[in-house]
Amino acid sequence: MRWWRGKTTKLVRRWRLVVADLAVGSRRRRGRQRGGDTRRRHLVEEKGEGEEAGRGSLVCTVDPFRLASEAGWWHSDFTRGRGALALVHTRESGGGSGQTVMWRRKLNVLLLKLKRLLAGASQIDPTPRNFVTNVRIPSRIDKMINIEVLSNVKAQHHDNLEDIGKLCQLRKLGVVIDGKKSHLGSLLKAISDLHASLRSLSITIPTTTLEVTPSSPELQDIASRLKHHPEFLESLSISGAKHLFPLLTEGGNKKLAKVTLSNTPLNQDDLKFFAQLPMLQCVRLRHISCTESVLNFKKDDFKCLKYLLIEGSNLTNITFEDEAACELEKMVLSSTCIESISGVHGLPKFEELELNSSSCGRLLSSCFYNVERIAKLTLRGTLLKQGDLRIIARELNICCLVLLENSFDISQNQITFEKEEFIWLKLLSVDCSTITKINFITGSAPRLKKIVWSSFTSLSGINNLPRLKELEFNGYSVPNDVEEAIKNNKSINLKHNKP
């Protein structure tokens, strides 16, 4: 046992010289040119002491990043070097089987050349119980001057936030902080220090840690830490504290194009801060609680808005006044209580609609009927029936129809495209397990050129589609009736994507 400890100590000493360069871009590029895995660094390639003659040399590689991905977790102290030597692969160079050894020896390693630290999921569930992240801001973060992306890290102390302000190359920052005034003040100071480099900012404050919303004098005191506004900020996401939004957008940010608000109250006055942003193109409202049931987009507001998402809101009515959001192209509604949307007919560039819940399905007949400009419709979880398909076919001039999981009710396992329906449809995409069969009657979908479908669904009557040119199947084996139809129609090309 002592002999093995001596051997591991030698390996650890050699490994210390290599770990700091795990994320160096130049080595990564050279690794790609050699065709190797650039995340892995070879440590030892020599005969061990006491090896018998004729045996292959022992080769060890360390791969902590691979451990993190395979195990599905990331050690909160990794970037501080504690527990960094997590996984060592050993193999016989003569082709023998390898083994994996896990060490728990703690080292003091500082990744000085690290450029990107992406912690946690790319999209966090906005509910309070899922705000917590296990990855803390690395200690001595101010020494990691090359870092450009710091995403979804948790601030343990307010000093950690002020240290972030020294990272002059930081372009993207995502932090989870407690709702303490000291944390808010330190964060605003860091943002002020990074005003010239910051392009993307995400702030998450769990509601369980949020103190009472600061009063006006307290808010002014906190705001005084923000001496310079982030003038080049393009994306802003705030969860849990709406009072930060006016502070960060004061004066009208001329670059801000994307705003996301989650798990926060919202009223009509709050929309004013959005409406006056000159370059705002994307607004996402997730799990917001509205003090009023109506959200009103007023004339000449949101002049550049192209994308609007509303998810999990208690809104019941949305109104678009004339000449409001005149550039809006796409609307996504998910799990909402919305009963009415008025003024959609006055949106000159509105062409794409996505509905993602059964409560949104009824809006097709009540709010979007006869909106001739909708070219693409995506349905998920809407639980529609054949009668709803009739409304879509006759009232909307759809060019692209996407049917995803639970778009149709389980009792509606077969759908039929009737004569003179979907006369403008060019692309049909189906990936829904409840739809087992689609029938195309003669004269239906006369302009349909492409169908994308999966093994859940069978197609019948594709020979009745005069302009069909391409079929794309996702599954193991193409249905026999489809193969037979392709043999009879040489102009149809089949693309088969196997799992």
N, C-alpha and C positions, 0 to 999 in steps of 0.2 A: 504493500500500500504506500509506504514511504517512497519506494522507487517510482511509482506512478505519479506521485505528487511532484517529485523532482522533474519528471518528464514534462508534466503539464506546465510547471513554472517556466521551463525553457521556452515552451511554445507561446505562453502568454507574453513573455518579454519580447519575442520576435513579433508577435501580433500587434503589440502596442505601436510599433513603428508604422503599421499599415492602416489601422482603423481610421485615422483622421482623414485619410484620402478616399474613403468609401464613396463619397458623393462628388468627387472632383470631375468637372465636365470634360477636361482634356483626356483623362484616363478613360472615361466612358466612351468618348469618340474613338480613341484608339482601340478599345475593346470591340466596338462594332466593326471596325475595319478588319480585325482578326477573326470576326465571326463568333466571338466568345460571349459568355454571360458577364457583363461588366459589373454586376453587383457582387461577384465572387472574387476573392483575392486568395491566391495560393500562398501558403505560409511556409511549409516545410516540404522539401523534396530531397531527402537524404536518408541513408541507412540509419536506423536506430541503433543505439549502443547495445551490444550483446546479441545482434541478430545473427542467425545462422547463415552460413554461406549458401548462396543460391536462392535465397528468398528475395522477393521484390521489395523495393523501397516503399516506405510508408508516406503517402501523400495526404496532407490535411488541407482543407479549405474551410474558411469561415464565411458564413452567409447569414448574418442576423436579419437582413431584410427579408430573406426567404422564409425564415422562421416566423416572422411577423405575419406574412401573408398566408402561410400554410396553417398556422395555429388560429388565425382569425382574431389576433389581438396585437396590440402594440404596447410595449412596456413604457410606463409613464416616465421612467427615468432614463430611457435609452439615450437621448441626446445629451444627457449629462454624464454618460459613460458608466452608470451603475447597472450592472447586469448586462452590459453590452455584449460580452462574449457569451452568447446564448447558445449557439449551435455550431458544432464542428463536425464536418464530414471526414471520415477516414476511408481510404481505399487502398488496396494493394495495386501497385503500378503494373504488376504482371497480369492483371485482369480479374483478381479475386473480388469477392463480394465486399461491399462497404458496410460501414456501421455509422451510427449517429451517436454522438456523445454530447450531453448537455452539461455545461459548466455553470456554476453559480458564483464563480469568483467575481468580485466587484472591482472595476477599474475606474480611474479618473481620466476620462477621455473628453476632449472638447472638439467638436466637429467644426473647425474654423472655416472650412471652405464649403460647408453645406449651403445650398442655394434654395432648396424647397423642403418645407416640412408640412406635409398634408396629414392631419390627424383626424381620425373618425371618418364618418360617411360624408360623401359629397353633398348629400341632401339630408338634412336632419328633420325628423318628425317635429313639427312645431309645438306639439303638446308639451306641457311643462315637465312631465316625467322623463322625457327623452332629451332634455336640454343638456344633461350632464355629460361632460367629456372627461376621460381618464388621463388625457395627455396635458400635462401642465407646461407652462412656458418654461423653456430650459433656463437653468440658472446661468448667470453670466451671458445672457443672450446678447448683451451689448458688445461682446467680443466677436460675435458671429456676423461680421460686417458685410459678408458676401450674400447674405440671405435675401431672397427676392420675394418669396411666398411663405407666409406663415398662416396656416389655415386651421380654424377650429381648435385653438389651444385655450386652456383655462388659466386665468390669472389667479395665483394663490395669494399674492400680496400686491398692494398698489405700486410698490417699487418696481415690480416686474413690468408693469405697463409703461412707466417712465423710461425704463431701459430700452424698450422697443423704439422709442423716439430717436435713438442714436443710430438706427439702422438706415442709413441714407439711401440704400438701394432697394428698400422694401417697396414693392408695387402692390401687393395684395395682402391684406390683413383681415383675419377672422378670429375674433376673441369671444370667449364666454367669461363674463364677469359677474360678481355679486352686485346687487343694486345699492351698494353703499356710496355715500357721497364722495368718500376718499377715492374709491375706484373710478367713479365717473370723472372726477377732476383730473386724476392721473391719466386716464384714457384720452381726455380732450387735450391735455398737454402733449401727449405723444402724437396725436393727430396733427396738432399745430406744428410740431417739429418736423413732421413728414409731409407738410402741405405741398411740397414741390414734387414729390415722387409717388405719392399714393394714388393708385388708379381704382382700386376696389376695396371696399370696407364692409365688413359684416360684424354686427354687434348683437350678442345674445345675452339677455338678462333673464334667468329663470324667475318665474313669478314667486317661487318659494323664498327667494332671497331678496326680492325687491322691497326696499323700504317705502314708506309713504312718498308719493310723488312730491318732489321738492316744491316748496312755496316759491313765489316770485322772487323774493330777496335771495333765497338759497340758490335758485336757478341762475340768477344773475352772478352770484359768486362763483358757481361752477363754470358758467360760460366765460368768465374772465380768464380762465386757463387756456381758452381757445383764442390765441392772439392772431393766428393766421388760419384762414379757412382753406380746406383742401381744394385748391383752384382747378386741379386737373382730374378730380374724382369723376369716374364714369359709371360706377355701380355702387349702390348703397342698399344694405339689407339690415333691418332693425327688428329684433324680436323682444317684446316684453316692455319696452319703454318708448312711447311715442314722443315724449318731451325732448328727446335728443334730435329728432328730425328737424325741427325749426332751427336749432342751433347750427347744424351741419350744412343747412341749405340757405342760411341767411345771406341776403344779397343776390340770390339767384345764381346758382351754379351754372355756368355756361357749357359745361361738358357732361353733366350728369344725364345719362341716357336710360338707366335701369334702376328702378326702386322696388324693393320688396318690404312689406310690413307684415309681421306675423304676431299672433297672440297679443294683440293690443287693442284698446278701444279706439274708435274712429268716429268723428262727426263731420258734418258738412263743412265746418270752418277749417278742419284739417286738410280738406281737399285743396284749399287755396294755395298751400305750400307746394302741392304737386302741380297745380294748374299753371303756375307762373314760370315753371322751369322751361327754358326755351328749347332744350334739346331732348326732353324726356320722350322716349319711344316705347318703354315697357313698364307697366305697373302690375305688380302681383300683390294681391291682398289675401293672406292666408290666415284662417281662423281668427278673424277680427270680430270684435263685438261693437256693433254700431249703436250709438245712442239714439239715432233716429232710424226708422225702418226704410227710409227713402234715401237713395244716393242720386244726386242731381248733377249731371255734367252740363255746365252752363255755356252759353254762347261765347265763342272765341277762346275757350279754355282748352288746354291739352292740344295745342295746334300741331304737335309732331307725334302724338301718341299713335302707335301702330299695333300694340299687343296689350290686351287686358285679361288678367286672370283673377277670378274670384273663387275662393275655396273655403268651405266650412264657415260661411258667414251667416249672421242672423238677418241679413237684408231681405226685405220682401219686394221692394220695387227699385228699379233702376230707370232713370229718365235721361234721354239725350235731347237737349234742346237743339234748335236749328243752328247749324254752323258750329256745333260742339264736336270735338274729337273728329274733325273732318278727314284725318289721315288714318283712322282706325281700320286695320285690315283683318285682325283675328281676335276672337273672343273665346275664352275657355271658362266654363262653369262647372264646378265640382262640388257635390254634396252641400248644396245651398238650400235656403228656404225661399228663394226668389219665386214669386208668383207672377210678376209682370215686368216686362222690359218694353218701354215705349220709346219711340223715336228712332228705331233701328232702320226704318226705311229712309231716313234722312242722312245716313252715313254713306257717302258716295263711293268709298273704297272698301267697304266691308265685304269680304269674300270668303272668309273661313270661320267655321263654327265648330267647337268641340264641346260635347256634353258628356259628363262622366258620372252620372248617378240617375237613379230612377226618378228622383224629384225634378231633375232637369228635363227628362224626356217629354213631359207634358207641355213644355215651352215651345216645342216644335209647332204644335197646332194652334197655340194661343198667341204666340209672340213673333214667330218667324215665318208664318205663312205668307206666301206671295212675295218674299224677299228675293227678287230675281237675281241679285248679284252674288248670292252665296254659291261659290264654285266648289268648295270642299267641305264635306261634313264628316266628322269623326264621332262615333258613338261608342261609349263604354259604360256598362252597368245601367243602361237606360231601360232594359226589360221591355222593349217594344213588342208589338204584335203586328200581324199582317195589315190590319187597318191603318196603323201608323205608317207603314211602308207606302200605302196608297197616297197618304198626305204628302210625304216626302217626294214621291214620284211626280205628283201633279202640281204641287205648289212651289217647288224649288227647282231651279235650273242647275242641278248639280253636275259637275264634271268629274268629281272624284268622291267616292263613297268608301269610308273605312269602317268596318264593323269589327269591333274588338270584343273581348270577353264580356259575356252577359249583356251584350247590346240588345239581344232579343230574349224574350221570356222562354223559360225551359219548355213550356207547353207549345211554343211556336218553333218546333225543331225543323220545319220545312218552310221555306219562303219561295214565293213565285214572282217573277218579273213578268207582268202582263203586257199585252199588246199596247203600243203607243205610250209606254211608261219609260221614264228615264231616257228621254230622247237626246239629251245632251251628255249623258254619262260616257266617259272615256276610260276611266280607271276604276276597278272594283277590287278592294282588298278585304279579305275575310280571314280572321283568326279568332274564331268563337266556337267553343266546344258545344254550345247549345244549338248551333245551326248545323244540322247533319246533312241537309240537302238543299241545293238551290236549283230551281227550274227556270229556264229561259224559254218563254213562249215566242212563237214566230211574230216578229214585229216589235219585240221589246228591245230596249237598249240598242238602237240601230247604229250608234256611233262608238260603241264599246270596243276599245282596242287592246286592253290588257286586263288580265285577271290574276290576282295573287291570292292563293288560298293554301290551307294546311290540311293535314290528314283527317281532321275532325269532319270535314265537309266534302260531300260528293257533288259533282256538277252534272247537270242534265240539260241537253238542248243547246250545247255550245255551237252546233252546226247551224243554229238559227241566228247566229250573230255574224252579219255579213262583213264587218270590218275588223273582226278579231284577228290580231297578228301575233300576240304573245301571251303565253301562259307561264306562270311561275309557281312551282309547287314546293312547299316546305314540308318534308316528311321522308319516310323511308322508301316507299314504293308508290309509283304513280298508278292511280286507279285504271283498271283495264278499259273501262268505257271511254276514258279520256285518251288513252293511247290509241284506241280504235278511231276516235274522232280525228285525231291528228293524222293518222294514216290516210283518211279520206279527204283531208284538207291540207295539202302540202304547204300552204302559205302561213300556217301557224307554227311558230317556234316555241319550243318547250325548254324552260330553264328549271333544273331540278336541284334544289338545295337540300342535301342530306344532313341530318343532325350530326 
